[in-house]
Amino acid sequence: MGSVLLTSSALFRALFLALCAVWLLPDLAVAKHAGITRHYKFNIRMQNVTRLCQTKSIVTVNGQFPGPRIIAREGDRLLIKVVNHVQYNVTLHWHGIRQLRTGWADGPAYITQCPIQTGKSYVYNFTITGQRGTLFWHAHISWLRATLYGPIVILPKRHASYPFPQPFKEVPIIFGEWWKADTETVINQAMATGGAPNISDAFTINGLPGPSYNCSAKETFKLKVKPGKTYLLRLINAALNDELFFRIANHTVTVVEADAVYVKPFKTDIVLITPGQTTNVLLKTKSKAPSAKFALSARPYATGLATFDNTTTIGILEYEKSASASNSNNKKLPLLKAKLPQFNDSTYAMKFNQKLRSLASTKFPAKVPKNVDRRFFFTVGLGILPCSQNQTCQGPNNTRPAAAVNNVSFVQPNIALLQAHFFNRSKGVYTTNFPANPPSKFNYTGTPPKNIMLDSGTKVVVLPFNSSVELVMQDTSILGAESHPLHLHGFNFFVLGQGVGNFDPKKDPAKFNVVDPAERNTVGVPSGGWVAIRFLADNPGVWFMHCHLEVHTSWGLKMAWVVNDGKGRKQKLLPPPADLPKC
């Protein structure tokens, strides 16, 4: 009898183990391809930094400016502990990271989280899914991103290669803007007086202004290269308020990626990059070391009526000489300058953007939503609002400049929208009546209407899970036509088409590219024109969409999409982490 029992228990154990193996095998298979967890600690500290012959105290991560580089692979999980040691409230945004079901880690203040207060910390916890390339992180509250930013380099999974020649070396190049004044004072004064904020004093390449600015020759970014090699330059525009043209004198580059999505490679002398955008280019150096140095130059593409920082930042490309050839002459080599387009060359801007196409290959398909569930038409531009009570403003009849989407200037709530949404406590925080079309029709790019007064409120659009959205964004000429780089959090979108003048719903959609459109997270709405995008609302949460010119965001050119949970377990927003900051 005992032996029979033994056999049946052995049989049961064998069966149990076999079942376990069946359960575990898929997980083990996944684990083999899953990424690793990478830990970072970001201490937000004040640091004295000298630029343009002047020392000032700036907000930094770990005392570094620009901030530390984050390096990960596709599939890795990141745990970034942010500790706030400064007097300002802080949040960080991982710009372009999809944040699938992890909206709590997205970072825009009062949209997905309350800010991290002085002396407090928060761990940003997210996984990089289906993305590889260059992105960046930056502060997402007030104007702190003036100095709080750094690169995110996402390498392909192990043993996966680039769809272009393997570079000899990779170099992040991050463009920024520098103010002699304290940027928090600059924007606070502007908001208090109802005037436009002061412009920056310099542009920077990897934090350095370069020789075109007063006493900055020693503060110049130098790129030392070997002849006959290919370099991958990871270009990032972290400037606050300026789109930039970038060029390397006497060299051509090949664009291979935009916003961490591979593109069909194309050669160009000049790259246009708006704040919030990233572009990877291959630079093939000359076969023999030339007897010259070459300027890496960036200066604004500016289309509005407002004044802008009309200066040029310069870095230097230097060829390494062989030991026999390197003598004292190297110091005296001439610096060849780069010629850049006129600051308002919208034709060049349009042509450059039209060259960007998705790879749309079997390995890297362009999954453009073919059917559209919801269509929206948004005007983006400027207007005026009445001065707040007990305040005198500089605009006509005591008004102040403001900015809006569909005439709604966004009012920042004092509790995070995502919390209000998750806990079903939206009453008194936001309303769901954001207009799908402009409240009044007018000639958007012609003579502005008599009444340019905006509405204001905290309004959102609610989308069902997995709905496909087509959105046309139309610039307006109220207070001057202007290019607006619009950034959508939580999603990549496809740029179907763009044009000058008013969008024609009868004729223009016939010209949309639904085969290989560029896939991006930030797109320039052309000055006096329109752009059409499509995206799939497959990421539950609350997702911010705003102009990446910080002055326009401060003025209210922003809104939010609420994407409801789907039915499946993996289609629901994860609950908030225990250490989520409180308002």
Backbone torsions as a table, in degrees:
resi	resn	phi	psi	omega
1	MET	NA	-44.7	180.0
2	GLY	-58.9	-41.6	-176.8
3	SER	-65.3	-34.7	178.0
4	VAL	-64.6	-42.9	178.2
5	LEU	-59.5	-45.2	-178.0
6	LEU	-59.0	-46.6	-178.4
7	THR	-62.7	-41.8	-177.7
8	SER	-67.3	-36.1	178.3
9	SER	-69.1	-36.9	177.3
10	ALA	-64.2	-40.0	178.6
11	LEU	-62.5	-44.2	179.6
12	PHE	-60.8	-42.4	-178.8
13	ARG	-64.4	-42.0	179.8
14	ALA	-62.7	-42.8	178.6
15	LEU	-61.4	-44.7	-178.6
16	PHE	-60.3	-45.3	-180.0
17	LEU	-64.1	-39.6	179.7
18	ALA	-63.3	-42.2	178.8
19	LEU	-63.2	-43.4	177.9
20	CYS	-56.3	-44.3	-178.9
21	ALA	-60.1	-42.1	-180.0
22	VAL	-63.5	-42.2	178.9
23	TRP	-64.9	-42.7	-171.9
24	LEU	-80.1	-29.3	-175.0
25	LEU	-51.7	-49.6	179.5
26	PRO	-58.4	-40.8	179.7
27	ASP	-64.1	-40.5	178.9
28	LEU	-64.9	-40.8	178.6
29	ALA	-61.3	-41.7	178.4
30	VAL	-65.3	-45.7	-177.6
31	ALA	-57.2	-38.3	-178.7
32	LYS	-59.7	-34.8	-178.9
33	HIS	-97.7	-10.5	-178.0
34	ALA	-69.9	158.6	-179.2
35	GLY	-82.2	-172.8	177.2
36	ILE	-105.9	170.6	176.1
37	THR	-96.6	129.5	-179.9
38	ARG	-115.1	131.7	-177.4
39	HIS	-106.5	135.3	174.8
40	TYR	-131.5	147.8	172.5
41	LYS	-121.6	120.6	-178.9
42	PHE	-110.2	107.4	173.5
43	ASN	-92.7	118.0	178.9
44	ILE	-83.6	113.5	-175.7
45	ARG	-135.1	155.3	171.5
46	MET	-80.2	144.5	-179.1
47	GLN	-145.0	136.0	175.4
48	ASN	-77.8	126.9	180.0
49	VAL	-132.3	137.9	179.9
50	THR	-107.2	124.7	172.8
51	ARG	-141.7	149.4	177.8
52	LEU	50.9	43.2	177.5
53	CYS	63.5	23.1	-176.7
54	GLN	-141.7	133.9	179.5
55	THR	-99.3	134.0	173.7
56	LYS	-142.4	160.1	-179.2
57	SER	-90.6	122.2	-178.2
58	ILE	-121.4	159.8	176.8
59	VAL	-81.6	128.0	-177.9
60	THR	-135.1	169.3	166.5
61	VAL	-103.0	122.5	178.0
62	ASN	54.7	29.4	177.6
63	GLY	73.9	6.0	-176.4
64	GLN	-99.2	142.1	173.7
65	PHE	-140.7	121.3	-12.5
66	PRO	-56.0	168.9	-175.7
67	GLY	-72.3	173.9	-176.0
68	PRO	-62.5	151.9	178.9
69	ARG	-83.1	134.7	172.7
70	ILE	-99.7	126.2	178.1
71	ILE	-120.2	128.3	179.8
72	ALA	-148.3	171.9	172.8
73	ARG	-111.0	155.6	173.3
74	GLU	-53.0	131.2	-179.0
75	GLY	96.3	-10.9	-179.6
76	ASP	-76.5	152.6	173.3
77	ARG	-102.1	138.6	180.0
78	LEU	-115.3	132.6	172.8
79	LEU	-120.3	107.3	-175.4
80	ILE	-116.1	108.9	-179.3
81	LYS	-87.2	119.2	-178.9
82	VAL	-107.7	120.4	179.9
83	VAL	-113.1	125.0	-174.7
84	ASN	-95.1	109.3	178.8
85	HIS	-105.8	10.9	-176.3
86	VAL	-111.8	171.9	-174.9
87	GLN	-79.0	-10.1	-178.6
88	TYR	-92.2	151.8	166.2
89	ASN	-69.6	142.3	-174.5
90	VAL	-133.2	144.1	163.4
91	THR	-139.0	156.2	174.9
92	LEU	-122.9	143.0	179.4
93	HIS	-118.9	136.2	-178.7
94	TRP	-99.7	84.9	-164.7
95	HIS	-62.6	119.3	177.5
96	GLY	96.0	-14.0	176.8
97	ILE	-70.1	130.8	-174.2
98	ARG	-63.0	-29.7	-179.9
99	GLN	53.2	55.0	-178.5
100	LEU	-65.9	111.1	-179.9
101	ARG	65.9	7.0	-179.1
102	THR	-116.5	44.3	-179.5
103	GLY	-53.9	-25.9	179.5
104	TRP	-61.5	-19.3	-178.0
105	ALA	-101.4	7.5	-173.5
106	ASP	-74.9	-39.7	169.0
107	GLY	105.6	-21.2	-178.6
108	PRO	-66.8	128.0	-175.0
109	ALA	-60.9	134.9	177.9
110	TYR	66.3	5.3	173.3
111	ILE	-104.8	-58.0	179.1
112	THR	-110.2	-10.7	179.7
113	GLN	-159.8	156.2	166.8
114	CYS	-79.6	152.6	-176.7
115	PRO	-68.8	159.6	175.8
116	ILE	-79.6	117.7	-176.3
117	GLN	-81.9	165.9	-179.5
118	THR	-53.8	131.4	177.8
119	GLY	83.1	-3.3	-178.0
120	LYS	-107.0	168.5	179.4
121	SER	-137.6	165.5	178.2
122	TYR	-154.0	139.1	178.4
123	VAL	-101.8	116.8	174.1
124	TYR	-82.0	121.4	-171.7
125	ASN	-126.3	111.2	-179.1
126	PHE	-154.8	161.6	179.9
127	THR	-116.5	138.7	179.3
128	ILE	-87.6	110.2	-174.4
129	THR	-113.8	122.0	173.9
130	GLY	62.8	26.5	178.4
131	GLN	-131.0	145.2	172.3
132	ARG	-153.7	147.6	-178.0
133	GLY	133.0	-151.3	-176.4
134	THR	-110.3	128.7	170.6
135	LEU	-134.3	-168.7	175.3
136	PHE	-154.3	164.2	176.5
137	TRP	-114.2	150.7	177.1
138	HIS	-158.6	159.8	175.5
139	ALA	-63.1	148.1	-179.8
140	HIS	-130.4	53.1	176.8
141	ILE	-152.8	134.0	-178.6
142	SER	47.6	-136.8	-179.3
143	TRP	-109.9	24.2	-176.5
144	LEU	-65.2	-19.0	-179.2
145	ARG	-71.7	-2.5	173.9
146	ALA	-54.5	-36.6	-179.9
147	THR	-125.7	-11.7	-179.0
148	LEU	-96.1	89.2	178.4
149	TYR	-159.8	158.7	177.1
150	GLY	-169.7	165.1	-175.4
151	PRO	-78.2	149.9	166.6
152	ILE	-117.5	118.4	178.8
153	VAL	-107.8	115.0	178.5
154	ILE	-107.7	110.3	179.3
155	LEU	-82.3	155.5	175.7
156	PRO	-63.0	166.4	176.3
157	LYS	-57.8	158.2	178.9
158	ARG	-53.5	139.6	178.3
159	HIS	69.2	3.2	173.4
160	ALA	-94.3	141.3	-176.7
161	SER	-108.3	166.6	174.1
162	TYR	-72.4	151.6	174.8
163	PRO	-83.7	29.1	177.3
164	PHE	-149.3	168.3	-176.4
165	PRO	-54.1	136.1	179.3
166	GLN	-62.4	121.1	-177.4
167	PRO	-73.4	155.6	176.6
168	PHE	-69.9	-36.1	-177.9
169	LYS	-154.6	152.6	178.3
170	GLU	-118.1	135.0	-176.5
171	VAL	-133.2	116.2	173.3
172	PRO	-73.9	134.5	176.2
173	ILE	-126.0	110.5	-174.2
174	ILE	-113.4	122.2	-179.0
175	PHE	-90.2	138.4	178.6
176	GLY	-138.2	-178.8	178.4
177	GLU	-127.3	141.5	-177.2
178	TRP	-121.6	132.2	174.5
179	TRP	-112.4	138.8	171.7
180	LYS	-70.9	-35.4	-179.9
181	ALA	-78.7	167.9	174.9
182	ASP	-77.3	123.6	-172.6
183	THR	-66.8	-29.7	177.3
184	GLU	-65.9	-38.8	176.7
185	THR	-64.9	-40.9	-178.5
186	VAL	-58.1	-50.3	-176.3
187	ILE	-75.7	-35.6	179.1
188	ASN	-63.5	-40.7	177.8
189	GLN	-64.1	-43.0	-178.8
190	ALA	-62.6	-43.2	-179.3
191	MET	-67.9	-31.5	-178.8
192	ALA	-75.1	-35.1	-176.0
193	THR	-96.0	-11.1	-177.5
194	GLY	71.9	23.5	177.7
195	GLY	-107.6	179.5	176.7
196	ALA	-81.6	142.1	179.7
197	PRO	-69.1	154.7	177.7
198	ASN	-62.9	147.9	-179.8
199	ILE	-84.3	163.8	-178.6
200	SER	-70.4	165.0	-178.7
201	ASP	-98.1	-17.1	-178.4
202	ALA	-163.6	159.4	167.4
203	PHE	-103.9	158.3	-177.9
204	THR	-132.8	153.1	170.6
205	ILE	-116.5	117.8	-174.0
206	ASN	49.5	41.6	175.3
207	GLY	85.6	-2.1	-174.7
208	LEU	-115.4	130.0	-176.2
209	PRO	-74.7	-38.6	178.2
210	GLY	91.8	176.4	-164.8
211	PRO	-70.2	-9.4	-178.9
212	SER	-80.9	-8.5	179.0
213	TYR	-103.6	155.7	-179.8
214	ASN	-55.4	131.8	176.6
215	CYS	44.2	41.5	179.8
216	SER	-121.1	10.3	-177.3
217	ALA	-57.3	-35.1	-179.1
218	LYS	-77.0	-19.7	-179.4
219	GLU	-99.2	66.7	-175.5
220	THR	-124.9	132.5	176.0
221	PHE	-73.5	128.6	179.0
222	LYS	-117.3	129.0	176.6
223	LEU	-108.8	106.8	-179.4
224	LYS	-92.9	126.3	-175.8
225	VAL	-127.0	158.4	174.4
226	LYS	-99.4	147.8	178.7
227	PRO	-64.6	149.6	173.1
228	GLY	67.3	24.2	-179.9
229	LYS	-117.5	161.9	177.1
230	THR	-109.5	126.8	179.9
231	TYR	-113.4	138.2	173.7
232	LEU	-97.7	113.1	178.1
233	LEU	-97.1	121.7	-180.0
234	ARG	-96.8	96.8	-174.6
235	LEU	-87.0	133.1	-179.0
236	ILE	-133.8	129.2	173.9
237	ASN	-100.5	102.5	178.5
238	ALA	-103.2	11.3	178.9
239	ALA	-62.9	152.8	-177.7
240	LEU	-74.7	-47.2	-166.7
241	ASN	-131.3	12.7	-174.9
242	ASP	-135.4	130.7	167.4
243	GLU	-76.1	152.1	-173.1
244	LEU	-132.8	143.4	165.7
245	PHE	-95.1	138.4	-179.9
246	PHE	-130.1	138.4	179.7
247	ARG	-150.8	147.0	172.2
248	ILE	-109.0	122.2	-176.9
249	ALA	-54.3	134.3	174.6
250	ASN	58.6	22.6	177.6
251	HIS	-135.0	151.3	175.3
252	THR	-114.2	146.0	176.3
253	VAL	-119.5	161.9	176.7
254	THR	-114.5	119.3	178.6
255	VAL	-76.8	126.5	-177.8
256	VAL	-123.8	-9.6	-178.0
257	GLU	-159.7	146.3	174.5
258	ALA	-138.5	131.7	179.4
259	ASP	51.6	43.1	177.3
260	ALA	62.0	32.8	171.5
261	VAL	-133.1	130.1	179.8
262	TYR	-63.6	143.0	177.1
263	VAL	-122.8	163.9	173.7
264	LYS	-63.9	122.8	-174.1
265	PRO	-61.4	137.7	172.5
266	PHE	-143.9	147.7	-178.1
267	LYS	-87.3	145.8	177.3
268	THR	-156.8	155.6	173.3
269	ASP	-89.4	-32.4	-171.1
270	ILE	-125.0	135.3	176.5
271	VAL	-110.5	133.2	171.7
272	LEU	-101.1	130.1	-177.1
273	ILE	-140.7	122.1	-178.0
274	THR	-92.3	159.8	174.7
275	PRO	-53.8	133.8	-178.1
276	GLY	95.4	-15.2	179.8
277	GLN	-95.2	153.0	173.1
278	THR	-128.8	146.0	-179.8
279	THR	-142.4	125.7	175.5
280	ASN	-96.7	130.5	178.3
281	VAL	-128.4	148.4	174.2
282	LEU	-97.8	130.3	176.3
283	LEU	-113.2	115.8	176.3
284	LYS	-96.7	119.2	-175.6
285	THR	-79.0	160.9	-178.3
286	LYS	-65.9	151.1	-173.2
287	SER	-67.7	-29.4	176.7
288	LYS	-122.5	147.1	-179.7
289	ALA	-66.6	117.0	-179.6
290	PRO	-77.1	160.9	-179.4
291	SER	-91.7	58.5	177.7
292	ALA	-161.4	161.4	169.8
293	LYS	-107.3	158.7	-174.0
294	PHE	-126.7	135.0	-179.0
295	ALA	-78.5	134.1	167.5
296	LEU	-99.3	112.3	-172.2
297	SER	-120.1	142.5	174.0
298	ALA	-136.5	134.2	175.8
299	ARG	-148.6	162.3	-169.0
300	PRO	-68.9	149.1	161.5
301	TYR	-104.7	109.0	-173.0
302	ALA	-128.6	127.5	-172.8
303	THR	-117.6	-14.6	-174.6
304	GLY	-79.6	-179.0	179.3
305	LEU	-84.3	-19.5	-174.6
306	ALA	-69.5	156.9	174.8
307	THR	-69.0	155.0	179.3
308	PHE	-144.1	166.7	-179.6
309	ASP	-75.6	94.0	-174.9
310	ASN	-88.0	57.9	179.8
311	THR	-123.0	171.0	-177.9
312	THR	-125.5	130.6	173.3
313	THR	-95.4	142.0	-176.6
314	ILE	-129.4	130.9	167.4
315	GLY	-110.8	174.7	-176.3
316	ILE	-128.0	128.7	174.2
317	LEU	-94.5	119.8	-178.7
318	GLU	-121.5	134.4	176.1
319	TYR	-87.4	137.4	176.0
320	GLU	-77.7	131.6	178.6
321	LYS	-89.7	153.6	173.8
322	SER	-68.8	157.4	-174.7
323	ALA	-52.8	-40.7	-177.2
324	SER	-68.5	-35.4	-175.6
325	ALA	-83.8	-19.6	-175.0
326	SER	-81.0	104.0	173.5
327	ASN	-123.1	-163.2	-174.3
328	SER	-67.6	-8.6	-177.1
329	ASN	-65.8	-23.3	-172.5
330	ASN	-54.4	-38.0	-178.0
331	LYS	-64.1	-32.6	-170.9
332	LYS	-93.5	8.3	-178.6
333	LEU	-62.9	139.6	178.3
334	PRO	-68.2	149.4	177.0
335	LEU	-100.6	115.4	179.9
336	LEU	-85.7	129.0	-176.0
337	LYS	-85.0	157.2	177.6
338	ALA	-103.9	133.8	178.5
339	LYS	-89.5	128.3	-178.4
340	LEU	-114.8	157.7	-179.8
341	PRO	-62.8	164.9	172.4
342	GLN	-57.1	149.7	-175.1
343	PHE	-59.9	-23.6	-176.8
344	ASN	-113.8	29.2	-176.0
345	ASP	-76.5	80.0	-178.2
346	SER	-68.4	-28.7	178.8
347	THR	-63.5	-45.0	178.4
348	TYR	-62.6	-43.3	-178.4
349	ALA	-57.9	-47.0	-179.3
350	MET	-62.7	-45.1	-178.7
351	LYS	-63.2	-42.1	-179.5
352	PHE	-61.9	-47.6	-177.9
353	ASN	-64.1	-30.7	-180.0
354	GLN	-73.1	-16.4	178.9
355	LYS	-77.3	-18.6	-176.3
356	LEU	-77.2	118.9	179.8
357	ARG	-133.6	141.7	175.7
358	SER	-62.5	153.1	174.5
359	LEU	-59.6	-42.0	179.6
360	ALA	49.9	45.6	179.0
361	SER	-99.6	175.4	178.4
362	THR	-61.0	-41.5	-177.7
363	LYS	-75.8	-35.4	-179.1
364	PHE	-124.8	74.8	-175.7
365	PRO	-73.3	155.3	172.9
366	ALA	-97.3	101.1	-174.9
367	LYS	-87.0	69.5	-178.8
368	VAL	-73.7	126.0	176.2
369	PRO	-59.2	123.9	-176.0
370	LYS	-81.5	-39.2	178.3
371	ASN	-101.7	148.7	-178.2
372	VAL	-113.9	125.2	177.9
373	ASP	-87.8	-40.2	-176.6
374	ARG	-132.3	132.1	177.7
375	ARG	-113.8	137.3	179.9
376	PHE	-132.1	148.5	174.6
377	PHE	-129.3	111.9	-176.3
378	PHE	-113.0	128.2	168.2
379	THR	-87.0	139.4	175.9
380	VAL	-125.7	132.7	-179.7
381	GLY	168.8	-165.9	-172.9
382	LEU	-103.7	171.8	178.6
383	GLY	-175.3	-160.2	178.2
384	ILE	-131.5	156.3	174.2
385	LEU	-130.3	152.9	176.2
386	PRO	-65.2	150.5	178.1
387	CYS	-63.3	144.6	177.6
388	SER	-67.9	161.3	-177.9
389	GLN	-58.3	150.9	179.4
390	ASN	57.1	30.4	-178.8
391	GLN	-137.3	143.5	175.2
392	THR	-109.7	128.4	-177.1
393	CYS	-112.9	159.1	-172.3
394	GLN	-84.5	-11.2	-177.3
395	GLY	-76.2	168.9	179.0
396	PRO	-59.6	140.9	-179.7
397	ASN	53.0	41.6	178.0
398	ASN	56.9	47.9	176.7
399	THR	-112.4	168.1	177.8
400	ARG	-129.9	152.8	177.6
401	PRO	-68.3	143.6	177.9
402	ALA	-144.4	172.5	-179.6
403	ALA	-137.1	155.7	-172.6
404	ALA	-155.0	161.1	168.8
405	VAL	-114.9	125.3	-176.1
406	ASN	49.3	42.4	175.9
407	ASN	69.6	4.7	177.9
408	VAL	-103.1	114.9	174.7
409	SER	-87.5	120.9	-170.8
410	PHE	-71.3	130.9	176.4
411	VAL	-102.0	121.6	-177.7
412	GLN	-68.8	128.5	178.8
413	PRO	-75.0	173.0	177.5
414	ASN	-107.6	13.0	169.8
415	ILE	-138.2	148.5	-175.4
416	ALA	-66.7	133.3	179.7
417	LEU	-56.4	-38.5	-176.4
418	LEU	-63.7	-38.8	177.5
419	GLN	-65.9	-45.4	179.9
420	ALA	-58.8	-40.3	179.9
421	HIS	-68.8	-49.5	-174.5
422	PHE	-61.9	-40.5	-177.0
423	PHE	-95.0	14.1	180.0
424	ASN	53.9	43.1	-179.7
425	ARG	-123.1	47.9	-175.6
426	SER	-76.7	-19.8	-176.1
427	LYS	-57.0	125.9	179.4
428	GLY	82.4	-6.4	178.7
429	VAL	-104.7	-50.4	178.0
430	TYR	-149.7	161.4	174.5
431	THR	-116.8	160.1	-174.5
432	THR	-105.9	28.0	-175.6
433	ASN	-109.1	37.3	176.6
434	PHE	-63.8	131.4	-175.2
435	PRO	-68.3	134.0	178.9
436	ALA	-76.7	-17.9	179.2
437	ASN	-138.9	161.3	178.7
438	PRO	-57.8	138.4	-179.3
439	PRO	-61.8	-29.4	173.7
440	SER	-137.1	141.0	-179.6
441	LYS	-88.1	142.7	174.0
442	PHE	-155.2	175.8	177.8
443	ASN	-75.8	93.7	-167.5
444	TYR	-57.4	-34.5	-176.7
445	THR	-110.6	11.0	178.9
446	GLY	-104.9	-143.9	179.8
447	THR	-66.8	125.7	-177.6
448	PRO	-65.3	154.1	177.8
449	PRO	-66.2	162.5	-179.8
450	LYS	-62.2	-44.3	-177.3
451	ASN	-92.0	111.4	-180.0
452	ILE	-112.0	19.8	178.1
453	MET	-74.2	135.0	-178.4
454	LEU	-96.4	161.4	168.0
455	ASP	-91.9	163.5	173.9
456	SER	-139.5	152.4	-179.6
457	GLY	169.7	169.7	176.8
458	THR	-105.3	89.4	-175.1
459	LYS	-117.9	144.8	-179.6
460	VAL	-129.5	164.3	170.6
461	VAL	-105.8	130.9	177.3
462	VAL	-99.5	130.3	179.7
463	LEU	-120.5	138.8	172.5
464	PRO	-69.6	151.0	179.3
465	PHE	-56.9	138.1	176.2
466	ASN	69.4	14.2	176.4
467	SER	-78.4	146.2	178.2
468	SER	-97.3	135.8	-171.7
469	VAL	-119.5	133.6	169.9
470	GLU	-115.3	127.9	-175.8
471	LEU	-129.1	124.7	172.6
472	VAL	-103.8	126.1	177.5
473	MET	-110.0	124.7	-173.5
474	GLN	-115.2	123.1	174.7
475	ASP	-71.6	151.4	174.6
476	THR	-118.9	158.0	-178.2
477	SER	-95.6	10.8	177.3
478	ILE	-64.5	126.7	-174.0
479	LEU	55.9	27.7	176.3
480	GLY	98.4	131.6	175.5
481	ALA	-66.9	149.0	-176.1
482	GLU	-159.3	147.1	175.8
483	SER	-77.5	133.3	-179.5
484	HIS	-121.9	112.7	174.9
485	PRO	-76.1	108.5	-177.4
486	LEU	-95.3	129.8	-179.6
487	HIS	-114.5	130.7	176.7
488	LEU	-107.4	124.0	176.9
489	HIS	-80.3	151.3	170.8
490	GLY	82.1	-11.4	-175.8
491	PHE	-145.1	154.9	157.8
492	ASN	-97.1	154.7	176.5
493	PHE	-132.8	163.1	178.0
494	PHE	-102.5	133.5	-179.5
495	VAL	-91.4	101.9	-172.3
496	LEU	-79.0	-31.9	-177.1
497	GLY	-177.0	163.9	177.0
498	GLN	-152.6	159.4	-178.4
499	GLY	-163.4	171.5	179.3
500	VAL	-99.5	147.6	179.5
501	GLY	87.4	-158.7	-178.2
502	ASN	-85.8	138.9	176.5
503	PHE	-62.3	134.3	177.3
504	ASP	-108.6	105.7	-175.3
505	PRO	-64.8	-16.1	179.7
506	LYS	-85.8	-42.3	-172.9
507	LYS	-97.9	-40.4	-169.7
508	ASP	-65.1	-40.2	-178.2
509	PRO	-59.2	-25.9	179.1
510	ALA	-62.7	-23.4	-177.6
511	LYS	-95.8	1.8	-178.2
512	PHE	-61.3	140.3	174.3
513	ASN	-92.8	110.0	177.7
514	VAL	-110.7	9.4	-178.8
515	VAL	-92.8	-56.0	-177.5
516	ASP	-138.5	47.8	-179.5
517	PRO	-68.6	156.0	177.0
518	ALA	-63.8	141.6	176.8
519	GLU	-108.8	121.2	-171.7
520	ARG	-140.0	175.7	169.9
521	ASN	-117.4	-11.8	-179.9
522	THR	-141.0	130.2	-179.1
523	VAL	-135.7	141.7	176.6
524	GLY	-80.5	119.4	170.0
525	VAL	-74.7	117.9	-172.0
526	PRO	-60.5	145.8	176.9
527	SER	-59.9	121.5	-179.0
528	GLY	64.8	30.2	-177.9
529	GLY	-148.3	-160.9	-175.7
530	TRP	-142.3	161.4	173.5
531	VAL	-139.9	143.3	178.9
532	ALA	-116.6	132.1	-179.3
533	ILE	-129.9	160.8	174.8
534	ARG	-136.3	140.5	174.1
535	PHE	-148.6	159.8	179.2
536	LEU	-103.6	123.3	-177.3
537	ALA	-81.3	69.0	-174.8
538	ASP	-103.2	19.2	-176.4
539	ASN	-132.0	102.6	-176.0
540	PRO	-66.2	143.9	179.1
541	GLY	144.1	-163.6	176.6
542	VAL	-118.0	124.3	-171.1
543	TRP	-124.0	123.6	-176.8
544	PHE	-76.2	142.7	169.3
545	MET	-134.1	127.2	-173.6
546	HIS	-155.3	163.0	173.9
547	CYS	-73.0	135.7	-179.0
548	HIS	-88.6	8.0	165.9
549	LEU	-84.9	114.5	-169.1
550	GLU	-59.9	-32.9	179.6
551	VAL	-62.2	-39.2	-179.3
552	HIS	-71.9	-35.6	175.9
553	THR	-63.3	-44.3	178.2
554	SER	-59.0	-33.0	-178.2
555	TRP	-84.3	-5.9	174.2
556	GLY	111.0	12.0	179.2
557	LEU	-82.8	75.4	-174.8
558	LYS	-161.8	156.7	175.6
559	MET	-158.9	180.0	-179.3
560	ALA	-139.5	147.2	174.5
561	TRP	-106.1	132.1	173.3
562	VAL	-105.0	117.8	178.4
563	VAL	-104.9	117.4	-178.0
564	ASN	-70.1	159.3	176.0
565	ASP	-62.7	150.5	170.8
566	GLY	-90.2	-173.2	-176.9
567	LYS	-82.6	-34.2	-175.0
568	GLY	-72.5	159.6	-178.6
569	ARG	-61.6	-37.5	-178.1
570	LYS	-89.0	14.1	179.6
571	GLN	-113.3	16.0	-177.0
572	LYS	-116.6	144.3	176.4
573	LEU	-63.0	134.5	177.3
574	LEU	-69.8	153.0	179.2
575	PRO	-67.4	159.6	-177.5
576	PRO	-66.9	146.9	176.6
577	PRO	-68.8	157.0	-176.3
578	ALA	-63.5	-29.3	-175.5
579	ASP	-95.5	15.1	179.1
580	LEU	-55.6	126.9	-176.6
581	PRO	-60.0	149.6	178.3
582	LYS	-100.0	151.1	178.9
583	CYS	-83.2	NA	NA
